[in-house]
Amino acid sequence: MLAAFAAVTAYGTVSACTNFIVTRGASTDGSVMVTYAADSHALYGALYHTPGGRHKAGEMIPVYEWDSGRYLCDIPQIRQTWSTIGNMNEHSLIIGETTYGGREELVDTTGRIDYGSLIYIALQRARTAREAIRVIADLANTYGYASSGESFSIADPNEAWIMELIGKGYKDDGQGGNARRGIVWVARRIPDGYVSGHANQARITTFPKNDPDNCLYAPDVVEFAREMGYFDGRDEEFSFADAYCPADFATVRGCDARVWAFFRTVADGMDEYQDYAMGYNLGKRMPLWVKPRTKVSPKQLFDCMRDHYEGTPMDMTTDLGAGGHNCPYRWRPMTFEVDGVEYLNERATATQQTGFWFVGQARADRPADTGVLWFGVDDAATSCLTPIFCSAQEVPECFREDNGSMLEYSPTSAFWLFNRTTNFAYMRYDMISADIRKVTDQWENARLAEMETLPARIGKMSPAARRNYLTEVSVSTAQELFDRWQRLNGYLLVKYMDGNVKSEHGDVLSFLDGDGSAAHFVDNGNGRQIPDKIQFPGYNEKWKRAVAADNGEVLRVRK
């Protein structure tokens, strides 16, 4: 399996993945929620499933590096494992991640377990967030950590944590082994009623040393920093992020700014951190968590993953780089140079290279096996989430891992279908994305409403019957979304082909909910399906003025 690339060490490097976290007391329905966007130019968006069960003594499992597919080692299997679907297991345990990289000298080239394997093995072995933290630490310390610095979001129906870790580099033990094998780490529980987030930059600064209910850490986390010369103050002044991943303009503007965009959407008082988010004032660091002005709904959280800094100085839809149709995307690389001056392309939460994304939702007031992984593929801003129950025992065909790849198109793959639709939308983003958003909002709101009736539908089903029912609902609903997106794809091509816009009776929803026939579009009345009242909307004012300034003498109409 492939995964997102490593995070920013300079602004020009790809910065991948975004996690937002909402605690029980901060959500409208009492759920704990975690978001994740797996952003990579090489990641194929698919839904992973591992069945749980009992295992024989002596059984071994192979470990492959998630990013590259490279074989690392075999490790002993445990007697009992849990079923997983995506980044959630049957007990509603959720794990997401973002890579922050950190100090390069702390990468252990002899490590045998990478961050992706830590996620998926922990999901198979742990029932709660606290158990998962211990599993992750034990695995990395036992086998050696094969990746760079990492932040994990770890949540269950009752609580949510941020865990940050990094390796210790390599030091020969005199016998060809690594005397520093393992990790330094810290994990903080997010207070109930608050929201948090991380996006490729270490976020945990100082932390309490004597509060195990709310903070866990490696016993040598401070001592090792002293040994390496990263810290020489008092223990109570120790900051994990400052020691192991010092912030700079690149990591703040390209990474922490995404967390700021989420915070400002749901909480008051975030304007005071705008200069920090833009990388101008690193001394005024954002808090690790904030209290939202009102409780956050699942749909609001879905939409926070669709952000392009709208309404801020970094708004990607308003400058000339957005072209004539307000496109909020900038193709890579992340920086460019003009006359010896370097400029950046913003890195927003929603991005074109997303492989898959999700919002995991765990509720303490319902059976743990009814937790929901709201799952989608491709760019969050122009794709749609569908509910996959955490105890589902089957992956929908459209999300299956071997249904296509990044090098092989499949007509039954949701990843390829959503990419076809989205890449067309990038051409006339202001118009086409608005139609897509209508369909997305209708779908997600309808599915969320269905979740409120779930207790009545499952009634007093046995656990086995409930699991079968939830599997069937997950699969059939995902297929329904796939079929609906195919109709949307055809509609958008007919309506917006060749840069003009065909007039229609109604809108995209009336087309999809109606018979989807040619009669939806306005014809010339002669019964031959020839369009009438075709519109030619042209380009936005900023683009026209820029073209006139650039080449007006040649293009000017002379009278």
C-alpha positions in Angstrom: 0.0 0.0 0.0 1.1 3.5 -0.7 0.6 6.5 1.6 1.1 10.3 1.7 4.5 11.7 1.3 6.6 13.1 4.1 5.9 16.5 5.4 7.5 19.9 4.8 11.1 20.4 5.6 11.2 23.3 3.2 8.2 25.0 1.6 8.9 23.4 -1.7 8.4 19.9 -0.4 5.0 18.3 -0.5 3.1 18.7 2.8 0.6 15.9 3.2 -2.4 15.1 5.3 -4.7 17.1 7.7 -6.4 16.0 10.9 -9.1 17.9 12.8 -10.5 16.5 16.1 -13.8 17.2 17.9 -14.5 15.9 21.4 -17.8 14.6 22.7 -18.7 17.8 24.5 -17.9 19.9 21.4 -20.1 18.0 19.0 -23.8 18.5 18.4 -24.6 14.8 18.7 -22.2 13.8 21.5 -19.9 12.0 19.1 -16.1 12.1 19.0 -14.9 12.9 15.5 -11.6 12.7 13.7 -10.9 13.9 10.1 -8.1 12.7 7.8 -7.1 13.6 4.3 -4.5 11.3 2.8 -2.8 13.7 0.4 -0.3 12.3 -2.0 0.4 12.5 -5.7 1.0 8.7 -5.7 -1.7 7.4 -3.4 -4.6 5.4 -4.9 -7.8 6.1 -3.0 -9.2 2.8 -1.7 -10.8 1.4 1.5 -8.7 -1.1 3.4 -10.3 -4.0 5.4 -8.8 -6.6 7.7 -11.0 -9.2 9.3 -10.5 -9.9 13.0 -10.3 -13.2 14.7 -8.4 -15.7 16.9 -4.8 -16.7 15.8 -2.6 -19.6 16.5 0.4 -19.4 18.7 3.6 -18.8 16.7 1.8 -17.1 13.8 3.8 -14.3 12.2 2.6 -11.3 10.1 4.7 -9.4 7.5 5.2 -5.7 7.9 5.5 -3.6 4.7 6.3 0.1 4.6 3.0 1.9 3.8 4.6 4.6 1.6 6.7 2.4 -0.6 5.4 -1.2 -0.2 9.0 -2.2 0.9 9.1 -5.3 3.1 10.5 -4.6 6.6 10.1 -7.6 8.8 7.9 -10.3 10.3 6.5 -9.8 13.8 4.5 -12.2 16.0 0.7 -12.1 15.7 -1.3 -11.8 18.9 -4.0 -14.3 19.8 -7.0 -11.9 19.3 -7.3 -9.2 16.7 -10.2 -6.8 15.8 -11.8 -6.2 12.5 -10.8 -2.9 10.8 -12.3 -0.9 7.9 -10.2 2.0 6.7 -8.8 3.8 9.8 -11.4 2.6 12.2 -12.0 -0.7 14.0 -15.1 -2.6 15.2 -14.8 -0.9 18.6 -15.0 2.6 17.0 -11.3 3.2 17.6 -10.1 5.8 15.1 -6.5 6.6 14.1 -5.4 9.3 11.7 -2.0 10.9 11.1 0.0 13.7 9.7 3.8 13.5 9.1 5.8 16.4 10.4 9.3 15.1 9.6 11.3 16.9 12.3 15.0 16.6 12.8 16.5 14.5 9.9 19.2 13.0 12.1 16.6 11.2 14.2 15.5 8.9 11.3 16.5 5.3 12.2 17.6 3.6 9.0 17.5 0.3 10.8 13.9 0.6 12.0 11.5 -2.1 11.1 8.1 -0.7 11.6 6.8 2.4 9.9 4.1 4.9 10.8 1.5 3.3 8.5 2.0 -0.1 10.0 1.7 1.4 13.5 -1.7 2.7 12.6 -3.2 -0.5 11.1 -1.6 -2.9 13.5 -2.7 -0.8 16.5 -6.3 -0.8 15.1 -6.2 -4.6 15.0 -4.9 -4.9 18.6 -6.4 -2.1 20.6 -10.0 -1.4 21.8 -9.5 2.1 23.2 -7.4 5.2 22.5 -5.2 4.6 25.6 -4.5 1.0 24.5 -3.6 2.2 21.0 -1.1 4.7 22.4 0.6 1.8 24.3 0.5 -0.5 21.3 2.2 2.1 19.1 4.9 2.9 21.7 5.6 -0.7 22.4 5.8 -1.7 18.7 8.2 1.2 17.8 10.4 0.6 20.8 10.5 -3.2 20.2 11.2 -3.2 16.4 12.7 0.2 15.8 10.8 3.1 14.1 11.3 3.3 10.3 9.7 6.7 9.6 10.3 10.4 10.4 8.4 12.5 13.0 4.6 11.8 13.2 1.5 13.1 14.8 -1.4 10.7 15.4 -5.0 11.5 16.1 -6.3 8.6 18.3 -9.9 8.6 19.5 -12.6 6.2 20.8 -16.2 6.9 21.8 -15.2 8.6 25.0 -12.0 10.6 24.4 -9.5 11.9 21.9 -5.8 12.2 22.0 -2.9 13.7 20.0 0.2 11.5 20.1 3.5 12.9 18.7 6.6 10.8 18.2 10.0 10.7 16.5 12.8 8.2 16.3 16.2 8.5 18.0 18.4 8.1 15.0 21.2 5.6 14.9 24.1 4.9 17.2 26.1 1.7 16.9 25.9 -0.5 20.0 29.2 -2.3 19.2 27.4 -5.4 17.9 26.0 -4.0 14.7 22.8 -2.9 16.3 21.2 0.4 17.1 21.8 1.6 20.7 19.1 4.1 20.2 16.3 1.9 18.9 12.9 3.2 19.6 11.1 6.6 19.9 10.5 9.6 22.1 6.9 10.6 22.3 4.2 12.5 24.2 0.4 12.1 24.1 -2.1 14.6 25.3 -5.8 14.1 25.9 -8.0 16.9 24.4 -10.2 18.3 27.1 -13.9 17.5 26.6 -15.7 20.3 25.0 -12.7 21.4 22.9 -11.5 20.9 19.3 -7.9 20.4 18.1 -6.0 19.6 15.0 -2.6 19.0 13.3 -1.4 19.3 9.8 2.3 18.2 9.2 3.7 20.3 12.0 4.3 19.1 15.6 1.8 20.8 17.9 2.5 19.7 21.4 4.7 22.2 23.2 5.0 22.0 27.1 3.0 19.3 28.9 2.3 18.2 32.5 4.7 15.5 33.8 2.4 14.3 36.6 -1.1 14.0 35.1 -1.4 10.4 33.7 -5.1 10.8 33.1 -4.5 13.5 30.6 -0.9 13.2 29.5 1.4 10.2 28.7 5.0 10.3 27.5 8.2 8.4 27.0 10.3 8.4 30.3 13.3 9.8 28.4 11.6 12.4 26.2 13.3 15.3 28.0 16.6 13.5 28.8 17.1 12.5 25.2 16.6 16.1 24.0 19.3 17.2 26.5 21.6 14.5 25.3 21.2 15.6 21.7 21.7 19.3 22.5 18.1 20.3 21.6 17.2 21.6 25.1 19.0 22.9 28.1 16.3 24.5 30.3 14.2 23.4 33.3 12.0 20.3 32.8 8.9 22.3 33.2 9.9 24.5 30.3 10.5 21.6 27.9 8.5 21.8 24.6 8.3 18.7 22.5 7.6 20.6 19.3 10.4 23.1 19.8 12.9 20.4 20.6 12.1 17.9 17.9 10.5 19.9 15.2 11.3 23.6 15.4 8.8 25.8 13.5 9.8 28.1 10.7 8.0 30.1 8.0 7.6 27.0 5.8 6.1 24.6 8.4 3.7 27.3 9.7 2.5 28.7 6.5 2.3 25.4 4.7 1.0 23.4 7.7 -0.2 25.1 10.9 -2.2 27.5 8.7 -4.6 24.7 7.9 -5.3 24.2 11.6 -5.8 27.9 12.0 -8.3 27.9 9.2 -10.3 25.2 11.0 -10.1 27.0 14.3 -11.2 30.4 12.9 -14.2 28.6 11.3 -15.5 27.1 14.6 -14.1 29.4 17.3 -13.9 33.1 18.2 -10.7 35.0 18.8 -8.6 33.4 16.1 -7.8 36.6 14.2 -5.1 37.3 16.7 -3.2 34.3 15.4 -3.5 35.4 11.7 0.1 36.7 11.6 1.3 33.4 13.1 -0.7 31.3 10.5 0.9 33.4 7.7 4.4 32.7 9.1 5.0 36.3 10.0 5.0 36.1 13.8 6.2 32.7 15.0 6.4 33.9 18.6 2.6 34.0 19.0 1.9 30.3 18.7 -1.6 28.9 18.4 -3.0 26.9 21.3 -3.2 23.1 21.0 -6.9 23.2 21.4 -9.7 25.8 21.4 -13.3 25.9 22.6 -15.8 26.3 19.7 -18.3 29.1 19.8 -21.1 26.6 19.3 -21.1 22.8 19.1 -19.8 21.4 15.9 -22.1 19.3 13.7 -20.8 16.4 11.6 -21.8 18.3 8.4 -19.9 21.4 9.5 -16.8 19.3 10.1 -17.2 17.7 6.7 -17.2 21.2 5.2 -14.2 22.3 7.2 -12.2 19.7 5.2 -13.2 21.6 2.0 -11.5 24.9 3.0 -9.3 27.0 0.7 -8.7 29.8 3.1 -11.8 31.6 1.9 -12.3 34.9 3.5 -8.7 35.3 4.7 -5.6 37.0 3.1 -4.6 33.6 1.9 -7.9 33.1 0.0 -6.9 31.0 -3.0 -10.0 32.0 -5.1 -9.3 35.7 -5.4 -5.8 36.3 -6.7 -4.7 36.1 -10.4 -3.4 32.6 -9.8 -7.1 31.5 -9.6 -7.4 32.2 -13.3 -10.6 33.3 -15.0 -12.8 31.0 -13.0 -11.7 31.4 -9.4 -9.9 28.0 -9.2 -8.5 27.5 -5.7 -5.7 25.2 -6.8 -2.1 25.8 -7.8 -0.2 23.0 -9.6 3.1 21.9 -8.1 5.8 22.8 -7.3 4.9 24.6 -4.2 7.2 27.6 -4.9 8.2 29.6 -8.0 10.8 32.3 -8.6 10.5 35.6 -10.5 13.6 37.9 -10.9 15.4 36.1 -8.1 12.5 36.4 -5.6 10.8 33.2 -4.3 7.0 33.1 -4.0 4.7 30.4 -2.7 1.6 28.5 -3.7 -0.7 28.2 -0.7 -1.3 24.7 0.7 -4.9 24.6 1.8 -6.9 21.9 3.6 -8.7 20.8 0.4 -6.1 19.8 -2.2 -6.2 18.2 -5.6 -3.9 15.3 -4.8 -6.0 13.6 -2.1 -6.1 9.9 -2.3 -8.9 9.3 0.2 -10.3 11.2 3.1 -12.7 10.5 6.0 -14.5 11.7 9.0 -14.6 9.0 11.7 -17.5 9.3 14.1 -17.6 7.3 17.4 -20.6 7.6 19.8 -20.7 6.4 23.4 -24.5 6.4 23.4 -24.7 3.6 20.8 -23.1 0.2 20.3 -19.5 0.6 19.5 -19.9 -1.5 16.3 -22.2 1.2 14.9 -19.5 3.8 14.6 -19.3 5.4 11.2 -16.4 6.1 8.9 -17.6 8.7 6.5 -15.4 7.9 3.6 -14.6 9.6 0.3 -11.9 9.6 -2.4 -10.1 12.5 -4.2 -10.3 16.2 -3.5 -12.6 16.8 -0.5 -14.0 20.1 -2.0 -15.5 18.3 -5.0 -16.1 14.8 -3.7 -18.6 13.3 -1.3 -18.6 11.2 1.9 -20.6 8.1 2.3 -21.2 6.1 5.6 -19.2 3.0 6.1 -20.0 1.3 9.4 -16.9 0.4 11.5 -18.0 -3.3 11.8 -18.6 -3.7 8.0 -17.1 -7.0 6.8 -17.1 -6.2 3.1 -15.6 -3.4 1.0 -17.9 -1.8 -1.7 -16.7 -2.7 -5.1 -16.1 0.9 -6.0 -13.7 1.3 -3.1 -11.9 -2.0 -3.4 -8.1 -1.9 -3.2 -7.4 -3.9 -6.4 -10.1 -2.2 -8.4 -7.7 -0.1 -10.5 -4.5 1.6 -9.4 -2.7 4.9 -10.0 -1.4 3.4 -13.2 -4.5 1.5 -14.3 -7.9 3.1 -15.0 -11.0 1.2 -13.9 -14.5 2.2 -14.9 -16.0 0.7 -11.7 -13.6 2.6 -9.4 -14.9 5.5 -7.4 -11.4 7.0 -7.3 -11.2 7.3 -11.1 -14.8 8.4 -11.4 -14.4 11.3 -8.9 -11.1 12.3 -10.5 -12.8 12.5 -13.9 -15.5 14.7 -12.5 -13.1 16.9 -10.4 -10.5 17.4 -13.1 -13.3 18.6 -15.4 -14.5 21.0 -12.7 -11.0 22.6 -12.4 -11.5 24.0 -15.9 -14.5 26.2 -14.9 -14.4 25.9 -11.2 -16.7 28.8 -10.2 -19.6 27.2 -12.1 -19.0 23.5 -12.1 -18.0 23.2 -8.4 -21.2 25.0 -7.4 -23.3 22.2 -9.2 -21.1 19.5 -7.5 -21.6 21.1 -4.1 -25.4 21.0 -4.5 -25.2 17.3 -5.0 -22.8 16.7 -2.2 -24.8 18.7 0.3 -28.0 16.9 -0.6 -26.4 13.5 -0.3 -24.5 14.1 3.0 -27.5 15.8 4.7 -29.8 12.9 3.7 -27.3 10.3 5.0 -26.8 12.2 8.2 -30.6 12.3 8.7 -30.7 8.5 8.3 -28.1 8.1 11.0 -30.6 9.5 13.5 -33.0 6.7 12.7 -30.4 4.0 13.1 -31.3 2.9 16.6 -34.8 2.2 15.6 -33.7 0.3 12.5 -31.3 -2.0 14.3 -33.7 -2.5 17.3 -32.8 -5.5 19.3 -30.8 -7.3 16.6 -28.1 -9.7 17.8 -24.5 -8.5 17.2 -24.1 -10.9 14.3 -27.4 -9.8 12.6 -26.5 -6.1 13.3 -23.1 -6.6 11.7 -24.6 -8.2 8.6 -27.1 -5.4 8.3 -24.5 -2.7 8.7 -22.3 -4.3 6.1 -25.2 -4.4 3.6 -26.1 -0.8 4.2 -22.5 0.3 3.8 -22.0 -1.5 0.5 -25.4 -0.6 -1.0 -25.1 3.1 0.0 -21.7 3.4 -1.5 -22.8 1.9 -4.7 -25.8 4.3 -4.8 -23.4 7.2 -4.5 -21.2 5.8 -7.3 -24.2 5.5 -9.6 -25.3 9.0 -8.7 -21.9 10.4 -9.5 -21.8 8.7 -12.8 -25.1 10.5 -13.7 -23.6 13.7 -12.4 -20.4 13.2 -14.5 -22.5 12.9 -17.7 -24.7 15.9 -16.8 -21.7 18.2 -16.2 -20.1 17.2 -19.6 -23.3 17.9 -21.5 -23.9 21.2 -19.7 -20.4 22.7 -19.7 -18.7 21.1 -22.8 -16.4 23.4 -24.8 -16.6 26.4 -22.4 -20.2 27.3 -23.0 -23.2 26.6 -20.7 -26.4 25.0 -21.9 -29.6 26.4 -20.5 -31.8 24.0 -18.5 -35.2 23.5 -16.9 -34.3 23.4 -13.2 -30.9 22.6 -11.8 -28.5 19.6 -11.3 -30.7 18.2 -8.5 -33.8 18.2 -10.7 -31.8 16.4 -13.4 -30.4 13.7 -11.1 -33.7 13.2 -9.2 -35.8 13.3 -12.4 -35.4 11.0 -15.5 -32.1 12.5 -16.5 -33.2 12.9 -20.1 -32.3 15.4 -22.8 -35.6 17.1 -22.1 -34.0 18.6 -19.0 -32.0 21.0 -21.2 -33.6 23.7 -23.3 -33.9 22.9 -27.0 -34.9 25.0 -29.9 -38.4 23.6 -30.1 -38.0 21.7 -33.4 -37.9 18.2 -31.8 -34.4 17.4 -32.9 -32.7 17.9 -29.5 -30.7 20.9 -30.7 -29.9 23.2 -27.8 -31.2 26.7 -27.5 -30.3 29.7 -25.4 -26.7 28.7 -25.0 -24.8 31.0 -22.6 -21.2 32.2 -23.0 -20.2 33.5 -19.6 -16.6 34.3 -20.3 -14.1 35.1 -17.6 -14.0 37.0 -14.4 -13.1 40.7 -14.2 -9.7 40.3 -12.7 -8.6 37.9 -15.4 -9.9 40.2 -18.2 -8.0 43.2 -16.8 -4.9 41.1 -16.4 -5.0 40.0 -20.0 -5.7 43.5 -21.2 -2.7 44.8 -19.3 -0.5 42.0 -20.6 -1.4 42.0 -24.3 -4.0 44.8 -24.7 -2.2 46.5 -27.7 -2.5 43.3 -29.7 -6.0 42.3 -28.6 -7.7 45.8 -28.5 -10.6 46.1 -30.9 -9.9 49.1 -33.2 -12.7 51.2 -34.6 
